[in-house]
Amino acid sequence: MTKGQYPSITHGLGNLTPDLWRRLMISLAAFENNNKDETSKKTSAGGKKFFLAKITKSKRVADNQYIYAWTKVTKNATNYYDFTDTTTTSTGASGEWDFAAINTIEAGNNANYTATGVHESALSFPTGYTLQAIGGGSSATNSPFVFTVVIMWSMVDVAGVKKYMFTAANSYDGSCS
């Protein structure tokens, strides 16, 4: 049998009665209705592919918003916090930003407000403090002070282009004057 074919039976076998079989076929039809197939390989939630990635650089693209270069990492057995780089990175034919990731928490950030709940234009906001890219830094392009490992995923946008993203809360740094 293939997807979309739901046979009926006229004779049962023990607890598997014709009525129970009919109910099973109705359930199978409902399951397959959304183009699902019980024989397909299962992936993570919503078809997204989750993996661990080390942030290797950030570039400011708007006020309090960055894109991030990354390298996929694997967990090795040496110690709790030891990761090994793989050959999968954000680098494409044009450079390290071809497959850059976004931090979803930065999506609503602007010059005055950030998703971390900070009103940067408030009189009480300390002069000299700035939102930091993940890994540190607030310049146009930053090499991280610390290599941050995040849970990253890919998904296809409405234009059919694969995009990479992660969610991590930014911190603030600066000097009070």
N, C-alpha and C positions, 0 to 999 in steps of 0.2 A: 504494500500500500504506500502511496505517496501522499504528500500534503494535500488536503482538500478532499480526500476520499474517506468516507465514513460508513463502513459496511454495517449491516444489521445481522443479527443472528436470530434463529427461530427456536433453537434448543439450548438450554443452559448446561453448565457444568459445575455442579456443586453450588457454591454461593454466587457464581457468575451467572446470573439469570439474564434473560433477554432484556428485562427492564433496566437492570444495572448496566448492562452493556450499552443500551441506548443512552443512559445518563453519562457514561464515560465518553461516548462519541460526541455528545452535545458539549461537554467540557473541553474536549480536544478541539472542536470547531471554534469555540470561543477563544481558546488559547492561540490558535493559529490565525484568527481573524485579523490581528494586528501585524501580519507578516512575520510572525515568529515561527521558529522551526526548532523543535526539540532536539534535532540532530546537529544544529549549528554550534560552533565553538562559542562558549560563553566568555564575555569580556567583563570589565568592570562596569559600574553603574552608567547607564545611558550610552553604552558603546565607547565611552571614553577610556583611554589607555593611561593608567596611572604608572608613574615611575619616579625614582629618586633622581634629583638633579642638583648639581652644585652651581651656585651663582658665581660666574667668573668675571662679570663686568656689568655696569649699569650705564645707561645714557638717558639724560633728561629729555623728554619729548614735549612736555608742557609743565605748567606750574604744579609741583608736587606729584608729577607722574613720570615714570621711567619705563624703559624697556630693558630687558635683561638678557645678556648672553649667558649661556649655560653649557654644562657638560653632564651627560647622564653618568650616574655612578652606580656601583653595586656595593652591597654590604659584604665585607669580608669577615673572616672569623678571627682575626688577630685580636681585636678588642672591641668594646662596645661602640666606640666612636671612630672606627677606622673604615674608610670607604675607598674604593678603587675606581679611577676614571675609566670610562669606556671610550669607544671611538665615536659615539653618537654625540653631536654637539649642535649648537645653534648656527654653526657656520655652514654657509652654502657657497655657491659659485661666486657670489659678489662680496662675501665677507661674513664676519662673525654675527652680524645683525639680521641675516636673511631669515632665520627662524627664531628670532628673539621672542622671549616670553613676556607676558604682562602679569603684574600682580593685581588680581581682581579687586583687592581692597582699595587700590588707588583709583579705581574707575571714576568715582565721584569727586575726587580731590580737585581743588582749584586754588587760586592764590590766597583765598581767605579762610577756607575750611578744609579739613582733612577727615577721612573716614575714621581716624583714630579718636575723633571727638574733640579736636583742637580748633579753636577759633584764632587763627594766626593774626588777624587784624585787630584783635581786642587790645585795649590799652594795657591790660594786665599781662599780655604775652611778652616774655622777655626778649628784648632786643638782642640780636646775635644768635638766636636759636633758629634752627632750620630742620625740616623733616629730612630724614636720612633715607637714602636708597637702601634696599635690603643688602646687608653686608657692610654698610657704612658709606658715607660720602654724600655730598649735596651739590657737587660740581656738575658741569655739563656732561662729563664722562668720568666714571669712577672705577678704579680697581678696588675690590673690597678690602677692608681692613681685616675681615675674617671671612673665610669661605663658608657660606651658609648652604646647608643641604635642605631642600624643600621637596614636598610631594608635588610633582608636576603632572599635568595631563595634557593630552592633545584632543582637539575636537575640530570639526569642519564648520566654518562659518557659513552664512547664508549664500555667499558667493562661491562656495565649494572649495575654499582655501583652508588648508590645515593650519590651525593656530595653537600655540602653546601658552599655558597659564598656570598660575599657582596662587595661593593665598597665604600671605604672611603680614603681620602687623609691623608697620614701620616704627622706628624710634626717632627721638629728637636728640640733637646734640648742638653744642655751641658754648659760648662763654658769656656769662652775665656781665653787663657793664654797669 
